[in-house]
């Protein structure tokens, strides 16, 4: 392959990564809409904290099931076609949420939203695995994951512009956000028209054909156990903060709704900074001689340490120090994800969808009951503080698992589809 052809394909790969960012953005806008108006939702539908937690729990259970289903499907079906289908399906559920008139209807829409949103991650991770080399994969995953922050930044601004004193003024925003998926699908088909997005085994001249990697040894390996510890820890931390931080600020510390929505945009700006910084740090360390694995573990540990700033929450009243602690935690909570994705992608080229599906499914099954439990804890203690502290410490447990259990590995810059089609 000549230099101009390589440059063209590299440009196409990063352009598609930009679309992955937009897909994650749409994903989180649909997901985060409910949390941003959770005090209004609980008032309008007359819900307890435990019932609100149940909404998040059923979303999580459905997400767990969907992750497992789409994880297996993504290894079999070309993601060029699978990806837009699941995105349009979850966008439709977000759109219909704006028309719900009862708790039951709201619960159904949130459950189906979780089921279809789960298809995003197996498809997206399959895409970056196929398009990018191991050295660039963490940065690509940072671009992909940063869409979560951007979506979460934009959503409070949309809500703040749409909300009035009228009951139900939150509904149009759900419909506008849900309609955004159609535009993304059009862009996706244009961008991927000349790109192969299925795994093609590569046999170099004079080399015997490689046997297909068995699936079960991957799942029963020590490293897959580490992946499970990591994904459960970081997902629980991220999802509980996502679901409960608005309530903590408004109910737990007395901030006004408008101020809270403005701060939530700032919070997710910091998560985006952490996400991009994580990818850049890993790439920088790898280019300066550290093994890719070592660079990922070091970066992961640093961002886990930032999460632990939340230990100070119970001792802090409403004020700037509390907000600074939350912004520090924000950088860490999303900064760990690009490293995790890259570790998961290192397990298998042929079974990436299954690895993402099984690990993600188990992580969401673990997180789901914690949403209800968190709500019950708040109803009982009238405080959000100690629950937020506990989950902020979980990424450090994941760091210890990586340090002591992952082990060393031979660094191989594997061929990817962009170089073989």
N, C-alpha and C positions, 0 to 999 in steps of 0.2 A: 504494500500500500504506500503510495507516494505521500509527501507531506501535505499537499493541498487536500487530498482525499481524507487523510486523517483529521485535518483541521475542520473540514466540512462535517464529518461525522461527530467530532467532539462538540462542535457548535450545536448540532441537532440534539445531541444527548442533553446538553445543559439547558436548551430551550424546553425540552420535555420536562426536565426537572423543575423549570419554572411553572409549567402547567400542573405538576404535582403539588407545588406550593399552593396554587390557586384552588386545587381540589381539596386540600387540607383546610384551606381558608373557608370554603363553602361548607365543609363538614362541620367545622367548629362553630360557624355562624348558626347553622341549624341546631346544633347541640346546645350551644351556650345561651340561646335566646331565652329558654325557660329560666335558667339560673339568674339572668339579669333582671327578670321581673318576678322572681320567686315571692317576694313579699306581697305583690299584687295578686299573684296566682293563689296563694294560700288564703288571702282575704276573700277574693271573688268566689272561690270554690269552697270556702269554709273548711280548710284543711289544717290538721295538726302538723307539727314537725315530723312526726312519724309517717304520716300519709305522704307528705312531700318527699321524705326519704324513700318511700315505697315507689314513687314515680321514678326516682333515680335508680332504685334497685332493679325495677323491671326493665328499664332501659339497659342496665348493665347485664342482666341475665340474657336478654335478647341479643345484645352485642356479643356476649360470649358464644352463644349458639351460632350466630352469623359468622363470627370469626372462624369458627371450626369449619363450617360449611364452605365458605368462600376460600378458606385456606387450601382445601383440597381441590376445589374447582379451579383456582388460579394456576395450579400446576398442570391442568388438563386443557383449559380453554385459553385461547389467545387473549391476553389482557387488553389488547386494543379494542376488543368488542365487549368483554366482560365489564371493564372499568366504567364506561359511560352508562351501561345499563343499571349498575348498582347505584351510581351517583344520581341518575334521574329518579330512581325509586325512592331513595331517602329524601330527595328534594320534594317529591310529591307528599311525603308524610309530614315534612316541615310545613309545607303550604297548607295542608288540611288541618294542622293544629290551630291555625288562625280561625277555624270555623267551629271548634269544639264548644259544646254547651253544657257538658257535665264532666264530673271527675272520671267516669268510666270511659267516655270518649277521649279525654285527655290521656288516660292511661294506655288506651289502645294505640293512639298515634305515637306516643313516646316509645312504646314497645316496638312497633314496626320501624320507627326511625332508627332505633338501636340495631335491629336486625340487619337493615340494609346498609347503615353507615359502617358496619363491621367489614363490608367488602372492600372498603377503601384501603386498609392497611396491607392485606395480602397482595392486592393489585399494585399498590405503590411500591412496596418493598421488592416485589418481583421485578418491577420496571427498573429501579435503580441497580439491582443486582445484575441485570442483563446489560445495562447501558454503561456502567462505570467500573473501572478497575478497583481492586481493594484499597489502594492508596487514596483514591478520590471518593470512595463510597461514603465515608463518614461525613464529608463535606456535602455530598449530594443528599444524604439523609438529613443534614441540618437544613438545607434549603427546603426539602419536603416538609419537615416537622415545623419549620418556622411559620408555615401557613396557619398552624393552630394559633399562634400568637396573634398574627395579623387578623384572623377572623375574630378572635376574642377582643382585639382592640377596636375593630370596626363596629362590632355588634352593640356595645353600650352607647356608641355615638348615634347609631341608627335609632336605638330605643329612646335615647334622650330627646332626639328630634321628633319622634312620633308620639311620645307619651303626653297625655293631658290629664286633667283631673277627672275626665270621664271614665267610667267603668268600661273595660274592654278596649281601651285605646291602644293596648299592646298588640291587638290582633293583626292589623295591617302589616306591621313589621314582619311577623311570621310569614305572611304571604309573599312579601317582597323578597325576603331572603330565600324562601323556597323556590321562587321562580328563577333564581340566578343559575341553577344547575343546567338549564337548557343551553345557555350561551357557552358554558364550559365544554359541553359535549361537542358542539360545533368546532371549537378551537382544537380540541383533542384530535378529532378525525383529520383535520388539515395537517397538524403537526406530526402525526404518526403515519402519514400515508406511505412513506418510503422507509419505514423502520421495522425491522423484525423484532417482535416482542414475544417470541417463544424460545425456549432453550433449544439450541442446536449443538449436539456433541461435536467437538472439534477433534479431528484426527490429523496430525501433522504428517508431512511426507516421510515415509519410512517408519512410521509409528503404528503399532497395532491398535485396532479399535479398542476404546476403553469400555469396560463393562459398566453397566448401569449400577449406580451406588444403591445398595439395599437400604430400605427405609427404616426398618426396625432398629438396626444398630445405631442410627442417628438419634432416635427418640430415647433409647435406653442408655445413652452415653452419659458420662459424668458431666460433660459440658452442657448437655441439654438440661440437666438438673440445675446447673448454675444459671442458665438462661431463665429457668422458671423462678428461681429466687429473685433474680434481678427484675424481671418484668412484673411480678406481683408487687414487689416493694415500690418500684417507681410509679406504677400505674395507680396503686392505692393512694399514694401521696398526691399525685397530680389530680385525680378524679375527685377526691374529697375536698381539696381546696377549690377546684372548679365549681363544685356544687354548693358549697357552704360559705364561701368567703363573703359574698354579698350580704347574706343574713348575719354573719359575724359582725360586719361593719355597721349595718343599719340597726340591727336589734341588739347585738352584743356590746357595741360601743357608741351607738347613738348618732351615727353620721346620717345626714339627709340623703334622700334618694339621688338627687342630682349630683351631689358631691361624690357619692359612692360610685355612680356610673362613670364619672370622670376619672376617679382613681382606678377603677377596673381597667380602663383603657391604658393608664400608665402601668399598671401591674403587668398587663400582657405585652406592653412594649418591652419591659424588662425580661419577660420570659423569652421574647424573640431575640433580644441581645444575648441572653445566655445560650440559646440554641445555636445561633450563628457563631458565637465565640467558641463554643464547644467544637464545632466542625473545623474552624480555622486553627484552633490550638492543636487538634490532633494532626491535621495535615502539616502544620508548621513543625511539630516535633518529629514526625515521620521523615520529613525532608531534611532534617538535620541529624539524621543518623539513628534515632531511636527505632526499634522494631515497632511495626504498626500496632501490635497487641499491647506492648508496653505503653505506647502513646495513648491508646484508648483507655487503659486502666487508670493511668495518671490523670487524664482529663476527667474521667468519670468520678474519681475520688475527690477532686477539687470542687466539682459542682455539687456533689453530695454534701460536702462540708458547708456550702452556702445554704443548703436547705435547712441545716440545723440552727440557723439564726433564729428560727421560730421558737426555740426553747425559751426565749425571753418573753413571749406573748403574755403569759399569766401575770407578769410583773409590770406590764405597761398599760397605762390608761390611754384614752383617746389622745392622739397627738402625733407630732412629726416623727418621733423616735419609733413608735409603733409602725407607722407607714414605711419608714426606712427598713425596718426588719422584714416586713412583708415583701418589699421590693427585692431585698437580698434573697429571700427564699424563692421568689419568682424566678430569678436568674438560674438558681440551682435546679429547680423542679423540672424545667424543660431542657436544661443543658445536658442532663444525663441521657436523654432519649436517643440522640444520634449515635452515641457510642453503643448503647444497647442494640439498636438496629444492626449496626455493623457486626457486633458479636454474633447475633442471630444469623446473619447472612453468611458468616464464616462456617457454619455447620454443614451446609449442603447446597450445591448449585442446583441439583435436580429436584430437591424437595423443599425449596424455599417457602412455597405457599403453605405446605403442610406444617413446617416448623413455625411459621408466623401464625397459622391458624390455631394449632394446638396450644402453643404458649400463650397467645393472646386470649384464647377461650378460657383457659384455666385462670389467667390473671383476672379476667372480668368476673368469672364465677366467684373468685375470692373477694373481689371488691364489692359485688352487689349487696351481700348481706350487711356489709359495713356501712352502707348508706343508711339503711333502716336503723342499724344499731347506733349510728351517730345521731340520728334524729331522736331516738329514744333516750340517749344520754343527755341531749340538750333539754328534752322535756322534763327529765328527772332532776338535772342539776341546775338548769337555767343558765348554763355557761357553754360556750363553744371552745374555750381556751385549751383545755387539756387534750381534747380530741385532735385539735390542730397540731399541738406539740407532738403527740405520739406519732402521727403519720409523717411528720417532717423528718423524723429520725430514721425512717425505713430505708431511704437510699443508701445510708451509710452501712446498713446490714448487707445490701447488695454489693457495695464496694469490697467488703471483707470476703464475700463469696468469690468475687473475681480474683482478688489477690491470692487467696489460699487454695482455690480449687480449679481455676481455669487452666493453669499450666502454660508452658512455652509451646511455640509452634513454629514450624518452618514457614518462612515468609515466601509465598509464591504469588506472583502477579499473574493471575489466571487470565486466559483469553475470554473476552466477552462478546456478545452477539454483535455489537456495533463494529467489531473488527473482522467479522467473519461473514458479513452479508453485503 
